[in-house]
Amino acid sequence: MLYIGLKRIIRRPPDDVWGFLTDVMSLPSWVSGLVEARLCGATRIGAGVLLDIVIDANGKRHVARSEVTRWRQPSLLTVETRARGVLVLDRVALGPIREGTELVVDAELKLGPRLIERFVTARTLGVAEADAAIEQAYERSLDALVKRVEMVDSIPYR
């Protein structure tokens, strides 16, 4: 099991950040490795909604299904993603602060032994390096989200 905990400050109010965070069609523009995301049968995202996603990992595309398990607009979103040999639990919390929004992401990843072996072999990394590479993907994603949200308007949030 791999645990990741990250925090970012975004100079926009939580409602603005929430809009970007929950715009399913734009997820591939900032989530590292995500090629496609679409709602599965629903017209609006919320608790209980399923998403079909396509991820590019080491040049191979993998299809996964994500479920929104908690939805408290505009402050809490939890998503469970399952694919063959993978379980990812993501928790995103938004809180208002003087500078804008504090974004806190906690993730738990359970990767089956075969998937870890493939990842480690494909990259010729050890398990610790593979864990670091996954954490770096989360870091890149959050940095891209911050940039995307803040570039909408050049006037800083106050």
C-alpha positions as CSV (number, residue, x, y, z in Angstrom):
1,M,0.0,0.0,0.0
2,L,1.3,3.4,-0.9
3,Y,0.1,6.6,0.9
4,I,0.4,10.0,-0.5
5,G,-0.4,13.3,1.2
6,L,0.0,16.6,-0.6
7,K,-1.1,20.2,-0.1
8,R,-1.3,23.2,-2.4
9,I,-2.5,26.8,-2.0
10,I,-4.5,28.1,-5.0
11,R,-5.2,31.9,-5.2
12,R,-8.8,31.5,-6.0
13,P,-12.0,30.9,-3.9
14,P,-13.0,27.2,-3.3
15,D,-16.0,27.5,-5.6
16,D,-13.7,28.3,-8.5
17,V,-11.3,25.4,-7.7
18,W,-14.2,23.1,-7.3
19,G,-15.4,23.9,-10.8
20,F,-12.1,22.8,-12.3
21,L,-11.7,19.8,-10.0
22,T,-15.2,18.4,-11.0
23,D,-15.1,19.2,-14.7
24,V,-14.8,15.6,-16.0
25,M,-14.1,16.6,-19.6
26,S,-11.1,18.7,-18.6
27,L,-9.5,16.2,-16.2
28,P,-7.0,14.9,-18.9
29,S,-5.7,18.5,-19.2
30,W,-4.2,18.4,-15.7
31,V,-4.2,14.8,-14.4
32,S,-0.9,13.2,-15.2
33,G,-1.3,10.1,-17.5
34,L,-5.0,10.5,-17.9
35,V,-6.0,10.3,-21.6
36,E,-9.8,10.3,-21.4
37,A,-12.5,10.7,-18.8
38,R,-16.3,10.5,-19.3
39,L,-19.4,10.1,-17.2
40,C,-20.9,6.7,-17.3
41,G,-24.6,7.0,-17.9
42,A,-25.0,10.2,-15.8
43,T,-25.4,13.8,-17.0
44,R,-24.0,15.4,-13.9
45,I,-21.2,14.4,-11.5
46,G,-22.0,13.8,-7.8
47,A,-22.0,11.0,-5.2
48,G,-22.5,7.6,-6.7
49,V,-21.6,8.6,-10.2
50,L,-19.3,6.4,-12.2
51,L,-16.6,7.5,-14.6
52,D,-14.8,5.6,-17.3
53,I,-11.2,6.6,-17.6
54,V,-8.3,5.8,-19.8
55,I,-4.8,6.0,-18.4
56,D,-1.5,5.9,-20.3
57,A,1.2,4.2,-18.1
58,N,4.5,3.4,-19.7
59,G,3.1,3.7,-23.2
60,K,0.3,1.2,-22.5
61,R,-3.4,2.3,-22.2
62,H,-5.4,1.0,-19.3
63,V,-9.2,1.3,-18.8
64,A,-10.5,1.9,-15.3
65,R,-13.7,2.7,-13.6
66,S,-13.9,5.4,-10.9
67,E,-16.8,6.0,-8.5
68,V,-17.5,9.3,-6.7
69,T,-18.0,8.0,-3.2
70,R,-18.4,11.3,-1.3
71,W,-19.5,14.7,-2.6
72,R,-19.7,17.8,-0.4
73,Q,-19.7,20.8,-2.7
74,P,-17.3,22.8,-2.6
75,S,-15.2,21.2,0.1
76,L,-14.8,17.4,-0.1
77,L,-14.6,14.9,-2.9
78,T,-13.6,11.2,-2.6
79,V,-13.1,8.9,-5.6
80,E,-12.5,5.2,-5.7
81,T,-10.8,3.8,-8.8
82,R,-10.5,0.2,-9.7
83,A,-8.7,-1.5,-12.5
84,R,-7.1,-4.9,-12.8
85,G,-4.7,-5.2,-9.9
86,V,-5.2,-1.6,-8.8
87,L,-7.3,0.1,-6.1
88,V,-6.8,3.9,-5.7
89,L,-8.6,5.9,-3.1
90,D,-8.3,9.6,-3.6
91,R,-9.6,12.2,-1.1
92,V,-9.6,15.9,-2.0
93,A,-10.5,18.6,0.6
94,L,-10.8,22.3,-0.2
95,G,-10.8,24.9,2.5
96,P,-11.0,28.7,2.4
97,I,-8.0,30.6,3.6
98,R,-7.0,34.3,3.3
99,E,-4.9,33.6,0.2
100,G,-7.7,31.7,-1.6
101,T,-8.0,27.9,-1.2
102,E,-6.0,25.2,0.6
103,L,-6.2,22.0,-1.4
104,V,-5.3,18.8,0.4
105,V,-5.0,15.5,-1.4
106,D,-4.7,12.2,0.4
107,A,-4.3,9.0,-1.7
108,E,-4.0,5.3,-0.9
109,L,-2.9,3.1,-3.7
110,K,-3.0,-0.7,-3.5
111,L,-1.1,-2.2,-6.4
112,G,-1.2,-6.0,-7.0
113,P,2.2,-7.7,-7.1
114,R,2.0,-8.3,-10.9
115,L,1.4,-4.7,-11.6
116,I,4.3,-3.6,-9.3
117,E,6.5,-6.1,-11.1
118,R,5.5,-4.8,-14.5
119,F,6.0,-1.2,-13.4
120,V,9.4,-1.9,-11.7
121,T,10.6,-4.0,-14.7
122,A,9.4,-1.6,-17.3
123,R,11.2,1.3,-15.7
124,T,14.1,-0.8,-14.2
125,L,13.3,0.8,-10.9
126,G,13.1,-0.7,-7.4
127,V,9.8,-0.5,-5.5
128,A,10.9,2.7,-3.6
129,E,11.7,4.4,-6.9
130,A,8.4,3.2,-8.3
131,D,6.5,4.7,-5.3
132,A,8.4,8.0,-5.8
133,A,7.5,8.0,-9.5
134,I,3.8,7.6,-8.6
135,E,4.0,10.4,-6.0
136,Q,5.7,12.6,-8.6
137,A,2.7,12.0,-11.0
138,Y,0.4,13.3,-8.2
139,E,2.7,16.3,-7.7
140,R,2.7,17.1,-11.5
141,S,-1.1,16.8,-11.5
142,L,-1.7,19.2,-8.6
143,D,0.8,21.7,-10.0
144,A,-1.0,21.6,-13.4
145,L,-4.4,22.1,-11.6
146,V,-3.0,25.1,-9.7
147,K,-1.6,26.6,-12.9
148,R,-4.9,26.0,-14.8
149,V,-7.1,27.5,-12.1
150,E,-4.9,30.5,-11.5
151,M,-4.4,31.4,-15.2
152,V,-8.1,31.9,-15.8
153,D,-7.7,35.4,-14.4
154,S,-4.5,37.3,-13.9
155,I,-5.8,39.3,-11.0
156,P,-4.8,37.6,-7.7
157,Y,-7.6,36.5,-5.4
158,R,-8.0,38.6,-2.3
